[in-house]
Amino acid sequence: MLIEYQSQRVSLWYFRLALVLFILQVILGLWLSINYAFTLPQELVDVFPFSTARALHTNLLVAWMLLGFMGGTYYILPPECSRDLFSEKIAYLQLIIFVGAAVTAVVGFLFGWTQGKPLLEIPLPLDWVIVVAALMFIANVAMTIIKAEVRTALQWMLLGGVTFLALMYLFGMPFYQNLNTDYYYWWWVIHLWVEGAWEVVTASIVAYIIMRVTGVDRKVVEKWLYVETGLFLFTGIVGTGHHYYWIGAPDYWIWWGGVFSALEPLPIVLMVVDTWMHVRERKNPIVNPLTWYYIVGLAIYHLVGAGLWGFMHTLPPINYYTHGSQVTVSHGHLAFFGAYALLNLTIFYFAMPRLKGINKYHDRLGKWGFWITTIGMFILGLVFGIAGILQTYLERFLDIGYSTAHLTMMFWFRVAFGVGLVFLAGVVITVYHLFTIRPSNLPAPEPVVAPAANI
């Protein structure tokens, strides 16, 4: 057995369910591209409208991301705290409650039971169920850390990230009669999740995996963890203002949002630099190179998709024209895939073989999955970007109506559908490999990792 504590095994079900939801999310994304690329019969649209498919696609995204974060936290916490989880029963009960709420929400969407907020369509009663699951998660993590004999920066960063994540969710639950007010707090959830809480969790989990994979000294990793987390919060919190251009907020947000949006790529650049430093300083050969592929891919995609592409189109003079176009869709796909889908897959490739008692595994199929998905998503983002630039020019410069402009975009969505099929093939290959991963005939030693030290 390669796991150090039996309670780490609870994470396996989180990972398995997340991978299933990942496939479902991609399938629904393909269905959405069909809606853009072809004129569908009205009878079909009446039965399964675009709004329902979009709600399923985006909420499946949130669900499988959160399952990956939760499972990853439960996997790394015991060795980081040098003790088992506070309660395995709470971890399993929390999973059952979360999945039950998610399944109920999906069925509800099919029958029109929704709040109507993009990404936060789950009705209020189910919101409270999610809150209960989140509180159980925080309590389990907090008690594990409190009862640990050692205190590390990584522990507290992780606890802070998951607490911040749950706290921000509360602001998206009420419905305000004034739509501007409603969207003001809606961005507190959407932006401060993605560029606040999720980033802290990402930095913590990646820091742990890097230490384990490379054997780099803990002090080096934790130093960069402080810097990156501080910058993410500094730029991300005020950078929320770049979403306020269109909701009636004071004019100063145009400047504050623009300036801090320009600073948001800085911590991502540091992440790339940090990764390169770990490559140079690593003390051991990489046992499973595929895990390192995902770490490096995460850093590069994070920089390009979330950082540079986001920065370019959220500056006020540019966003004035591109807001709400397919340029936003391009940025969203590249950013979410690069920052969080690759993070979850990094966790899965690091943890799932160990949970099966495998140190070194056959990775040929996994590498095919990696290259197909990463290249496929890059092309998909490029296609959406071309469609968005075309849309912006026709609608915002030439003042052509949406329906007429859309006719010229249908070709690009047909291309997007074809690329999406290739991407789905890569996802299926990756998921199949993770579920059926086999040990290699070439055993390799575990990297030597510096022990956790009290802070």
VOPAGU-2260 file (C-alpha; in pm, 1 decimal, decimal comma):
REM VOPAGU-2260
SITE   aa  ch    i         X         Y         Z
SITE  MET   A    0       0,0       0,0       0,0
SITE  LEU   A    1     126,6     345,8     -92,3
SITE  ILE   A    2    -123,1     543,8     109,8
SITE  GLU   A    3      -5,8     634,0     458,0
SITE  TYR   A    4    -347,4     649,6     630,3
SITE  GLN   A    5    -656,6     438,9     569,5
SITE  SER   A    6    -887,5     740,9     585,1
SITE  GLN   A    7    -732,4     866,2     259,1
SITE  ARG   A    8    -940,4     599,7      84,2
SITE  VAL   A    9   -1256,7     810,8     122,5
SITE  SER   A   10   -1126,3    1032,9    -156,2
SITE  LEU   A   11   -1155,1     754,2    -415,3
SITE  TRP   A   12   -1534,8     782,9    -447,8
SITE  TYR   A   13   -1507,0    1159,4    -483,5
SITE  PHE   A   14   -1265,3    1108,4    -771,3
SITE  ARG   A   15   -1475,3     842,4    -945,1
SITE  LEU   A   16   -1794,7    1046,6    -932,9
SITE  ALA   A   17   -1610,0    1358,5   -1049,4
SITE  LEU   A   18   -1479,2    1175,1   -1358,1
SITE  VAL   A   19   -1828,1    1052,4   -1450,9
SITE  LEU   A   20   -1966,2    1406,6   -1421,2
SITE  PHE   A   21   -1674,7    1534,2   -1632,1
SITE  ILE   A   22   -1779,9    1311,8   -1923,0
SITE  LEU   A   23   -2145,4    1418,3   -1886,0
SITE  GLN   A   24   -2044,4    1784,2   -1884,0
SITE  VAL   A   25   -1849,9    1747,6   -2210,2
SITE  ILE   A   26   -2139,4    1561,2   -2376,9
SITE  LEU   A   27   -2378,3    1842,8   -2285,2
SITE  GLY   A   28   -2123,5    2093,7   -2417,6
SITE  LEU   A   29   -2138,7    1914,3   -2752,7
SITE  TRP   A   30   -2516,1    1938,7   -2747,4
SITE  LEU   A   31   -2490,1    2314,7   -2687,4
SITE  SER   A   32   -2257,8    2351,8   -2988,0
SITE  ILE   A   33   -2515,3    2166,2   -3201,1
SITE  ASN   A   34   -2773,5    2427,2   -3096,9
SITE  TYR   A   35   -2542,2    2701,1   -3225,2
SITE  ALA   A   36   -2429,7    2519,1   -3540,0
SITE  PHE   A   37   -2765,5    2394,4   -3673,6
SITE  THR   A   38   -3129,2    2500,9   -3675,2
SITE  LEU   A   39   -3307,2    2235,9   -3469,7
SITE  PRO   A   40   -3675,4    2139,5   -3497,1
SITE  GLN   A   41   -3893,0    2346,5   -3264,0
SITE  GLU   A   42   -4049,2    2029,2   -3120,7
SITE  LEU   A   43   -3705,3    1920,6   -2996,3
SITE  VAL   A   44   -3626,8    2265,2   -2856,3
SITE  ASP   A   45   -3958,5    2264,5   -2667,9
SITE  VAL   A   46   -3870,5    1934,0   -2499,1
SITE  PHE   A   47   -3504,8    2011,8   -2419,8
SITE  PRO   A   48   -3443,7    2387,4   -2449,9
SITE  PHE   A   49   -3100,2    2547,9   -2474,5
SITE  SER   A   50   -3136,4    2710,9   -2132,3
SITE  THR   A   51   -3181,3    2371,1   -1964,9
SITE  ALA   A   52   -2881,4    2219,0   -2144,0
SITE  ARG   A   53   -2669,1    2520,6   -2050,2
SITE  ALA   A   54   -2771,8    2495,6   -1684,3
SITE  LEU   A   55   -2678,0    2126,0   -1682,2
SITE  HIS   A   56   -2344,9    2192,7   -1856,5
SITE  THR   A   57   -2233,7    2470,6   -1620,5
SITE  ASN   A   58   -2360,3    2312,0   -1299,4
SITE  LEU   A   59   -2195,0    1980,5   -1383,6
SITE  LEU   A   60   -1876,2    2182,3   -1421,6
SITE  VAL   A   61   -1912,3    2325,5   -1071,2
SITE  ALA   A   62   -2009,3    1985,8    -926,3
SITE  TRP   A   63   -1716,3    1784,0   -1061,4
SITE  MET   A   64   -1471,3    2061,7    -977,0
SITE  LEU   A   65   -1591,3    2070,3    -615,6
SITE  LEU   A   66   -1583,6    1690,7    -588,8
SITE  GLY   A   67   -1223,1    1695,2    -707,5
SITE  PHE   A   68   -1128,9    1967,3    -457,4
SITE  MET   A   69   -1299,3    1786,0    -171,2
SITE  GLY   A   70   -1149,5    1448,8    -260,0
SITE  GLY   A   71    -806,6    1603,7    -308,2
SITE  THR   A   72    -829,5    1773,7      30,8
SITE  TYR   A   73    -926,6    1448,7     200,3
SITE  TYR   A   74    -637,1    1273,3      28,5
SITE  ILE   A   75    -358,1    1514,5     121,8
SITE  LEU   A   76    -479,6    1614,7     467,9
SITE  PRO   A   77    -392,7    1294,4     663,8
SITE  PRO   A   78     -23,1    1278,1     561,9
SITE  GLU   A   79       4,6    1656,1     597,5
SITE  CYS   A   80    -140,2    1636,8     951,6
SITE  SER   A   81      28,9    1304,8    1037,8
SITE  ARG   A   82    -304,5    1155,5    1144,6
SITE  ASP   A   83    -622,5    1009,0     998,9
SITE  LEU   A   84    -919,5    1227,6     910,1
SITE  PHE   A   85   -1129,4    1339,0    1204,6
SITE  SER   A   86   -1425,3    1137,0    1073,8
SITE  GLU   A   87   -1456,6     909,6     771,8
SITE  LYS   A   88   -1831,0     881,8     835,6
SITE  ILE   A   89   -1873,9    1258,2     797,6
SITE  ALA   A   90   -1676,5    1247,4     472,2
SITE  TYR   A   91   -1900,3     975,1     326,9
SITE  LEU   A   92   -2222,5    1134,1     456,8
SITE  GLN   A   93   -2117,3    1467,6     311,4
SITE  LEU   A   94   -2060,0    1300,1     -25,0
SITE  ILE   A   95   -2403,9    1137,0     -18,8
SITE  ILE   A   96   -2574,1    1468,1      67,9
SITE  PHE   A   97   -2382,0    1659,7    -199,9
SITE  VAL   A   98   -2448,5    1404,3    -474,1
SITE  GLY   A   99   -2813,9    1373,7    -369,5
SITE  ALA   A  100   -2857,7    1749,5    -401,0
SITE  ALA   A  101   -2681,3    1750,5    -738,3
SITE  VAL   A  102   -2899,3    1469,8    -880,9
SITE  THR   A  103   -3215,1    1639,5    -751,5
SITE  ALA   A  104   -3103,0    1966,7    -912,0
SITE  VAL   A  105   -3043,7    1798,3   -1249,5
SITE  VAL   A  106   -3389,0    1638,1   -1246,5
SITE  GLY   A  107   -3535,6    1970,8   -1136,1
SITE  PHE   A  108   -3373,6    2155,0   -1427,5
SITE  LEU   A  109   -3542,9    1915,4   -1669,8
SITE  PHE   A  110   -3880,9    2019,1   -1524,3
SITE  GLY   A  111   -3804,2    2390,4   -1502,8
SITE  TRP   A  112   -3723,7    2402,3   -1128,4
SITE  THR   A  113   -3452,9    2667,3   -1128,2
SITE  GLN   A  114   -3362,4    3009,7    -988,1
SITE  GLY   A  115   -3257,8    3123,4   -1333,9
SITE  LYS   A  116   -2919,3    3264,4   -1229,6
SITE  PRO   A  117   -2641,9    3147,7   -1462,9
SITE  LEU   A  118   -2412,0    2902,0   -1280,9
SITE  LEU   A  119   -2628,4    2936,2    -968,1
SITE  GLU   A  120   -2953,5    2792,0   -1099,9
SITE  ILE   A  121   -2998,4    2553,5    -806,1
SITE  PRO   A  122   -3322,8    2643,9    -619,0
SITE  LEU   A  123   -3299,8    2783,4    -265,1
SITE  PRO   A  124   -3404,6    2463,8     -78,6
SITE  LEU   A  125   -3120,9    2272,6    -247,9
SITE  ASP   A  126   -2884,3    2561,3    -172,1
SITE  TRP   A  127   -2937,7    2493,9     198,1
SITE  VAL   A  128   -2863,0    2125,1     147,0
SITE  ILE   A  129   -2534,9    2222,4     -23,1
SITE  VAL   A  130   -2458,2    2452,2     272,6
SITE  VAL   A  131   -2503,7    2159,8     513,0
SITE  ALA   A  132   -2259,4    1948,0     308,5
SITE  ALA   A  133   -2012,1    2238,8     297,2
SITE  LEU   A  134   -2030,8    2289,0     675,2
SITE  MET   A  135   -1964,6    1918,8     729,3
SITE  PHE   A  136   -1663,0    1943,1     499,1
SITE  ILE   A  137   -1519,0    2247,6     676,7
SITE  ALA   A  138   -1577,2    2092,5    1019,4
SITE  ASN   A  139   -1404,0    1769,0     919,1
SITE  VAL   A  140   -1105,5    1954,8     773,4
SITE  ALA   A  141   -1081,5    2194,7    1067,8
SITE  MET   A  142   -1100,9    1921,2    1333,8
SITE  THR   A  143    -838,1    1714,5    1151,9
SITE  ILE   A  144    -602,3    2012,5    1155,3
SITE  ILE   A  145    -680,7    2110,4    1515,0
SITE  LYS   A  146    -609,9    1759,0    1640,9
SITE  ALA   A  147    -285,5    1733,1    1442,6
SITE  GLU   A  148      41,8    1744,8    1632,8
SITE  VAL   A  149     210,2    1958,6    1365,0
SITE  ARG   A  150     108,4    2291,2    1214,9
SITE  THR   A  151     204,5    2379,5     858,5
SITE  ALA   A  152     136,6    2669,4     624,8
SITE  LEU   A  153     -19,4    2432,1     374,5
SITE  GLN   A  154    -278,3    2311,9     628,5
SITE  TRP   A  155    -397,3    2661,4     712,7
SITE  MET   A  156    -397,1    2775,5     350,0
SITE  LEU   A  157    -613,2    2476,9     262,2
SITE  LEU   A  158    -854,0    2540,2     549,3
SITE  GLY   A  159    -872,2    2909,2     458,8
SITE  GLY   A  160    -945,5    2825,8      95,2
SITE  VAL   A  161   -1229,3    2581,0     165,3
SITE  THR   A  162   -1381,8    2815,8     425,6
SITE  PHE   A  163   -1364,3    3110,2     184,0
SITE  LEU   A  164   -1521,9    2889,6     -83,1
SITE  ALA   A  165   -1821,2    2803,2     136,5
SITE  LEU   A  166   -1862,9    3158,2     268,3
SITE  MET   A  167   -1881,2    3312,6     -79,3
SITE  TYR   A  168   -2154,2    3067,6    -181,8
SITE  LEU   A  169   -2389,9    3226,1      72,3
SITE  PHE   A  170   -2398,1    3557,9    -115,4
SITE  GLY   A  171   -2547,7    3394,0    -424,9
SITE  MET   A  172   -2840,8    3237,2    -240,5
SITE  PRO   A  173   -3078,8    3534,5    -187,7
SITE  PHE   A  174   -3266,4    3684,3    -480,7
SITE  TYR   A  175   -3268,2    4064,2    -486,3
SITE  GLN   A  176   -3552,6    4249,7    -659,0
SITE  ASN   A  177   -3308,5    4499,0    -811,7
SITE  LEU   A  178   -3126,1    4311,7   -1086,9
SITE  ASN   A  179   -2813,1    4526,5   -1054,1
SITE  THR   A  180   -2790,2    4444,3    -683,0
SITE  ASP   A  181   -2850,3    4078,2    -758,2
SITE  TYR   A  182   -2568,4    4066,0   -1011,0
SITE  TYR   A  183   -2339,2    4261,2    -780,2
SITE  TYR   A  184   -2351,0    3978,3    -526,5
SITE  TRP   A  185   -2366,6    3715,7    -800,8
SITE  TRP   A  186   -2014,7    3822,0    -900,1
SITE  TRP   A  187   -1903,9    3781,4    -540,6
SITE  VAL   A  188   -1970,9    3411,1    -587,2
SITE  ILE   A  189   -1859,8    3359,4    -945,7
SITE  HIS   A  190   -1546,6    3574,7    -952,9
SITE  LEU   A  191   -1432,7    3532,0    -592,3
SITE  TRP   A  192   -1474,1    3157,1    -623,4
SITE  VAL   A  193   -1272,7    3131,5    -941,9
SITE  GLU   A  194   -1009,0    3398,1    -870,3
SITE  GLY   A  195   -1009,5    3377,8    -492,7
SITE  ALA   A  196   -1112,9    3066,1    -302,3
SITE  TRP   A  197   -1045,4    2814,6    -581,1
SITE  GLU   A  198    -703,5    2966,8    -645,5
SITE  VAL   A  199    -604,0    2925,0    -279,1
SITE  VAL   A  200    -716,0    2561,6    -284,4
SITE  THR   A  201    -530,9    2510,9    -615,5
SITE  ALA   A  202    -207,6    2658,7    -481,2
SITE  SER   A  203    -224,3    2442,7    -166,7
SITE  ILE   A  204    -293,3    2113,8    -342,8
SITE  VAL   A  205     -37,2    2176,3    -619,6
SITE  ALA   A  206     223,8    2269,5    -355,9
SITE  TYR   A  207     169,6    1935,8    -179,7
SITE  ILE   A  208     184,2    1733,3    -502,3
SITE  ILE   A  209     500,2    1912,1    -617,8
SITE  MET   A  210     672,4    1827,2    -288,3
SITE  ARG   A  211     574,2    1462,9    -321,7
SITE  VAL   A  212     654,6    1427,2    -688,9
SITE  THR   A  213     985,4    1613,3    -698,6
SITE  GLY   A  214    1120,9    1600,2    -344,2
SITE  VAL   A  215    1174,1    1978,3    -347,3
SITE  ASP   A  216    1233,1    2124,6      -1,9
SITE  ARG   A  217     917,1    2220,2     186,2
SITE  LYS   A  218    1052,5    2564,7     276,5
SITE  VAL   A  219    1092,8    2653,6     -91,5
SITE  VAL   A  220     739,1    2543,7    -177,5
SITE  GLU   A  221     577,5    2716,1     121,2
SITE  LYS   A  222     760,2    3041,8      48,5
SITE  TRP   A  223     606,0    3054,3    -297,7
SITE  LEU   A  224     272,7    2941,4    -154,0
SITE  TYR   A  225     257,5    3253,3      64,8
SITE  VAL   A  226     353,0    3481,4    -225,7
SITE  GLU   A  227     111,1    3330,6    -477,2
SITE  THR   A  228    -181,7    3313,7    -235,0
SITE  GLY   A  229    -127,2    3672,7    -123,5
SITE  LEU   A  230    -117,2    3796,1    -481,8
SITE  PHE   A  231    -422,9    3593,7    -583,2
SITE  LEU   A  232    -625,2    3751,9    -303,5
SITE  PHE   A  233    -479,7    4101,0    -356,4
SITE  THR   A  234    -549,4    4111,4    -729,7
SITE  GLY   A  235    -854,4    3883,7    -735,8
SITE  ILE   A  236   -1066,4    4061,3    -474,8
SITE  VAL   A  237   -1034,0    4413,2    -618,4
SITE  GLY   A  238   -1021,0    4273,1    -972,7
SITE  THR   A  239   -1385,1    4172,6    -925,5
SITE  GLY   A  240   -1453,2    4531,5   -1032,1
SITE  HIS   A  241   -1400,1    4448,4   -1398,5
SITE  HIS   A  242   -1739,6    4275,1   -1385,4
SITE  TYR   A  243   -1910,0    4590,0   -1257,0
SITE  TYR   A  244   -1882,2    4790,0   -1580,7
SITE  TRP   A  245   -2233,5    4693,8   -1690,8
SITE  ILE   A  246   -2445,0    4678,1   -1374,1
SITE  GLY   A  247   -2476,4    5042,4   -1273,9
SITE  ALA   A  248   -2188,7    5045,2   -1024,2
SITE  PRO   A  249   -1993,8    5372,6    -969,1
SITE  ASP   A  250   -1759,9    5480,9   -1248,8
SITE  TYR   A  251   -1447,3    5433,6   -1039,7
SITE  TRP   A  252   -1485,6    5057,2   -1080,5
SITE  ILE   A  253   -1391,7    5097,9   -1446,6
SITE  TRP   A  254   -1047,8    5213,5   -1336,3
SITE  TRP   A  255   -1008,3    4992,8   -1029,4
SITE  GLY   A  256   -1133,3    4689,5   -1217,6
SITE  GLY   A  257    -915,6    4765,9   -1518,3
SITE  VAL   A  258    -595,1    4819,4   -1318,6
SITE  PHE   A  259    -633,5    4514,7   -1097,1
SITE  SER   A  260    -741,2    4299,9   -1391,3
SITE  ALA   A  261    -407,2    4394,0   -1543,9
SITE  LEU   A  262    -235,2    4271,3   -1226,1
SITE  GLU   A  263    -424,1    3940,1   -1208,7
SITE  PRO   A  264    -182,5    3755,2   -1443,4
SITE  LEU   A  265     107,2    3830,0   -1205,0
SITE  PRO   A  266      45,9    3542,1    -960,0
SITE  ILE   A  267     -13,1    3310,4   -1254,7
SITE  VAL   A  268     320,5    3413,9   -1404,2
SITE  LEU   A  269     475,9    3336,0   -1065,9
SITE  MET   A  270     311,8    2993,3   -1075,3
SITE  VAL   A  271     482,9    2922,8   -1407,5
SITE  VAL   A  272     815,8    3051,6   -1272,7
SITE  ASP   A  273     760,3    2848,1    -957,4
SITE  THR   A  274     702,2    2532,2   -1159,4
SITE  TRP   A  275    1020,0    2592,7   -1359,3
SITE  MET   A  276    1217,8    2641,1   -1037,1
SITE  HIS   A  277    1089,7    2309,5    -905,4
SITE  VAL   A  278    1200,3    2140,7   -1227,6
SITE  ARG   A  279    1551,5    2275,7   -1179,2
SITE  GLU   A  280    1569,8    2204,9    -805,4
SITE  ARG   A  281    1409,9    1862,7    -792,0
SITE  LYS   A  282    1613,1    1609,1    -596,4
SITE  ASN   A  283    1469,8    1290,6    -741,9
SITE  PRO   A  284    1379,5    1163,0   -1088,6
SITE  ILE   A  285    1007,2    1186,9   -1161,8
SITE  VAL   A  286     854,2     845,2   -1095,1
SITE  ASN   A  287     546,8     903,0   -1312,7
SITE  PRO   A  288     614,8    1172,6   -1576,0
SITE  LEU   A  289     245,4    1202,0   -1664,4
SITE  THR   A  290     169,1    1370,0   -1331,7
SITE  TRP   A  291     440,0    1624,7   -1409,2
SITE  TYR   A  292     289,8    1677,4   -1757,4
SITE  TYR   A  293     -32,6    1784,2   -1590,1
SITE  ILE   A  294     142,7    2015,5   -1342,4
SITE  VAL   A  295     333,1    2195,7   -1619,4
SITE  GLY   A  296      24,8    2198,8   -1845,8
SITE  LEU   A  297    -180,0    2348,3   -1562,4
SITE  ALA   A  298      72,2    2630,3   -1514,5
SITE  ILE   A  299      99,2    2714,3   -1886,0
SITE  TYR   A  300    -275,4    2694,0   -1954,7
SITE  HIS   A  301    -341,9    2897,0   -1640,3
SITE  LEU   A  302    -113,4    3170,3   -1769,6
SITE  VAL   A  303    -250,2    3176,8   -2124,7
SITE  GLY   A  304    -621,0    3106,7   -2070,7
SITE  ALA   A  305    -694,7    3265,6   -1735,4
SITE  GLY   A  306    -417,0    3526,3   -1728,9
SITE  LEU   A  307    -325,3    3670,6   -2067,6
SITE  TRP   A  308    -650,0    3601,2   -2254,9
SITE  GLY   A  309    -856,6    3718,2   -1959,9
SITE  PHE   A  310    -647,8    4032,8   -1922,1
SITE  MET   A  311    -672,2    4118,9   -2290,9
SITE  HIS   A  312   -1048,7    4119,9   -2315,3
SITE  THR   A  313   -1143,6    4252,0   -1970,3
SITE  LEU   A  314    -967,1    4588,1   -2009,5
SITE  PRO   A  315   -1244,4    4854,7   -2026,4
SITE  PRO   A  316   -1179,1    4982,5   -2384,0
SITE  ILE   A  317   -1187,2    4624,0   -2516,4
SITE  ASN   A  318   -1460,1    4485,3   -2290,8
SITE  TYR   A  319   -1685,5    4769,3   -2406,4
SITE  TYR   A  320   -1715,7    4579,2   -2735,8
SITE  THR   A  321   -1650,6    4214,1   -2645,2
SITE  HIS   A  322   -1872,3    4189,6   -2336,0
SITE  GLY   A  323   -2114,2    3898,3   -2360,2
SITE  SER   A  324   -1973,4    3774,5   -2691,0
SITE  GLN   A  325   -1815,7    3441,6   -2777,7
SITE  VAL   A  326   -1481,3    3595,8   -2677,9
SITE  THR   A  327   -1601,5    3548,3   -2318,8
SITE  VAL   A  328   -1685,7    3185,6   -2399,0
SITE  SER   A  329   -1333,8    3135,4   -2536,3
SITE  HIS   A  330   -1175,0    3279,6   -2221,9
SITE  GLY   A  331   -1405,9    3078,2   -1996,4
SITE  HIS   A  332   -1326,0    2745,4   -2159,4
SITE  LEU   A  333    -949,8    2801,5   -2163,9
SITE  ALA   A  334    -944,1    2936,8   -1808,8
SITE  PHE   A  335   -1159,3    2669,2   -1645,4
SITE  PHE   A  336    -987,9    2386,1   -1828,3
SITE  GLY   A  337    -639,9    2522,5   -1762,7
SITE  ALA   A  338    -683,4    2628,3   -1403,0
SITE  TYR   A  339    -918,4    2365,8   -1261,0
SITE  ALA   A  340    -985,9    2073,3   -1495,0
SITE  LEU   A  341    -612,1    2013,3   -1525,3
SITE  LEU   A  342    -578,7    2060,2   -1148,7
SITE  ASN   A  343    -834,8    1786,9   -1081,2
SITE  LEU   A  344    -671,1    1556,2   -1333,7
SITE  THR   A  345    -335,8    1622,5   -1167,0
SITE  ILE   A  346    -488,0    1518,6    -834,3
SITE  PHE   A  347    -643,7    1208,3    -988,6
SITE  TYR   A  348    -320,6    1094,9   -1155,3
SITE  PHE   A  349    -128,5    1155,4    -837,1
SITE  ALA   A  350    -371,2     990,0    -595,0
SITE  MET   A  351    -568,3     718,2    -774,2
SITE  PRO   A  352    -270,6     492,6    -856,3
SITE  ARG   A  353    -152,8     518,0    -494,5
SITE  LEU   A  354    -501,4     432,4    -368,5
SITE  LYS   A  355    -474,1     113,8    -576,7
SITE  GLY   A  356    -128,8      35,6    -436,2
SITE  ILE   A  357      50,9     129,2    -759,9
SITE  ASN   A  358     376,0     323,8    -742,9
SITE  LYS   A  359     476,5     335,6   -1111,8
SITE  TYR   A  360     209,1     280,4   -1375,8
SITE  HIS   A  361     176,0     233,8   -1750,7
SITE  ASP   A  362     109,7     583,2   -1882,1
SITE  ARG   A  363     104,8     548,7   -2261,0
SITE  LEU   A  364    -274,2     568,2   -2286,0
SITE  GLY   A  365    -281,7     851,0   -2032,0
SITE  LYS   A  366     -34,3    1053,7   -2239,5
SITE  TRP   A  367    -258,2    1014,4   -2544,1
SITE  GLY   A  368    -546,3    1144,8   -2334,9
SITE  PHE   A  369    -337,3    1436,9   -2210,5
SITE  TRP   A  370    -225,2    1554,3   -2553,7
SITE  ILE   A  371    -566,1    1507,7   -2719,0
SITE  THR   A  372    -749,4    1704,6   -2448,8
SITE  THR   A  373    -495,0    1985,8   -2410,3
SITE  ILE   A  374    -449,6    2042,3   -2783,8
SITE  GLY   A  375    -822,1    1995,9   -2845,2
SITE  MET   A  376    -916,9    2256,9   -2585,4
SITE  PHE   A  377    -661,1    2503,2   -2723,3
SITE  ILE   A  378    -811,3    2471,0   -3072,8
SITE  LEU   A  379   -1162,8    2494,1   -2928,1
SITE  GLY   A  380   -1073,2    2816,0   -2745,9
SITE  LEU   A  381    -923,6    2954,2   -3066,7
SITE  VAL   A  382   -1239,3    2870,0   -3264,8
SITE  PHE   A  383   -1463,3    3034,7   -3004,3
SITE  GLY   A  384   -1231,0    3335,9   -3010,0
SITE  ILE   A  385   -1258,4    3371,3   -3389,3
SITE  ALA   A  386   -1637,0    3342,6   -3367,0
SITE  GLY   A  387   -1638,4    3605,3   -3090,2
SITE  ILE   A  388   -1425,6    3853,1   -3283,1
SITE  LEU   A  389   -1651,6    3806,4   -3587,1
SITE  GLN   A  390   -1958,3    3851,7   -3368,1
SITE  THR   A  391   -1814,5    4166,7   -3208,9
SITE  TYR   A  392   -1735,3    4321,4   -3546,3
SITE  LEU   A  393   -2076,2    4245,9   -3699,7
SITE  GLU   A  394   -2292,5    4331,8   -3399,5
SITE  ARG   A  395   -2103,0    4608,8   -3219,6
SITE  PHE   A  396   -1932,6    4786,2   -3512,4
SITE  LEU   A  397   -2166,5    4725,5   -3808,3
SITE  ASP   A  398   -2480,2    4716,8   -3588,9
SITE  ILE   A  399   -2610,6    4398,6   -3751,6
SITE  GLY   A  400   -2877,2    4212,3   -3554,1
SITE  TYR   A  401   -2786,8    3900,0   -3355,5
SITE  SER   A  402   -2985,1    3654,2   -3568,3
SITE  THR   A  403   -2829,3    3779,4   -3891,3
SITE  ALA   A  404   -2480,1    3789,9   -3742,9
SITE  HIS   A  405   -2525,8    3437,6   -3607,4
SITE  LEU   A  406   -2567,6    3298,6   -3958,4
SITE  THR   A  407   -2206,9    3390,9   -4033,8
SITE  MET   A  408   -2090,2    3224,5   -3709,9
SITE  MET   A  409   -2256,5    2886,5   -3770,4
SITE  PHE   A  410   -1957,3    2759,4   -3969,4
SITE  TRP   A  411   -1726,5    2815,4   -3672,6
SITE  PHE   A  412   -1964,1    2634,5   -3439,0
SITE  ARG   A  413   -1967,9    2338,4   -3672,9
SITE  VAL   A  414   -1588,9    2340,9   -3650,0
SITE  ALA   A  415   -1625,0    2367,6   -3270,6
SITE  PHE   A  416   -1854,1    2062,9   -3271,5
SITE  GLY   A  417   -1595,4    1860,0   -3464,5
SITE  VAL   A  418   -1315,4    1967,1   -3230,8
SITE  GLY   A  419   -1543,6    1892,3   -2935,4
SITE  LEU   A  420   -1585,3    1532,6   -3055,6
SITE  VAL   A  421   -1207,0    1494,2   -3057,1
SITE  PHE   A  422   -1188,3    1649,1   -2711,2
SITE  LEU   A  423   -1456,1    1406,4   -2585,0
SITE  ALA   A  424   -1248,3    1117,4   -2721,3
SITE  GLY   A  425    -950,6    1245,8   -2520,6
SITE  VAL   A  426   -1162,9    1274,2   -2207,1
SITE  VAL   A  427   -1296,7     918,9   -2247,8
SITE  ILE   A  428    -941,2     788,0   -2297,1
SITE  THR   A  429    -824,6     972,0   -1984,6
SITE  VAL   A  430   -1113,7     851,7   -1769,2
SITE  TYR   A  431   -1077,0     493,9   -1895,2
SITE  HIS   A  432    -705,2     502,8   -1816,4
SITE  LEU   A  433    -766,6     631,3   -1463,9
SITE  PHE   A  434   -1028,1     363,9   -1392,5
SITE  THR   A  435    -815,9      80,6   -1534,1
SITE  ILE   A  436    -465,4     200,3   -1449,1
SITE  ARG   A  437    -211,7     -86,6   -1426,3
SITE  PRO   A  438     129,8    -109,5   -1261,1
SITE  SER   A  439     442,6     -87,6   -1473,6
SITE  ASN   A  440     698,0    -368,4   -1474,1
SITE  LEU   A  441     964,5    -111,5   -1382,8
SITE  PRO   A  442     937,9     -32,4   -1009,2
SITE  ALA   A  443    1059,6     306,3    -888,9
SITE  PRO   A  444    1124,6     446,3    -541,1
SITE  GLU   A  445     914,8     719,5    -385,2
SITE  PRO   A  446    1077,3    1065,8    -372,1
SITE  VAL   A  447    1217,3    1167,2     -35,3
SITE  VAL   A  448     999,5    1443,4     107,9
SITE  ALA   A  449    1093,6    1685,7     382,5
SITE  PRO   A  450     876,9    1621,9     688,9
SITE  ALA   A  451     615,8    1873,3     796,0
SITE  ALA   A  452     741,8    2120,3    1050,7
SITE  ASN   A  453     545,8    2325,3    1302,7
SITE  ILE   A  454     494,5    2692,5    1229,0
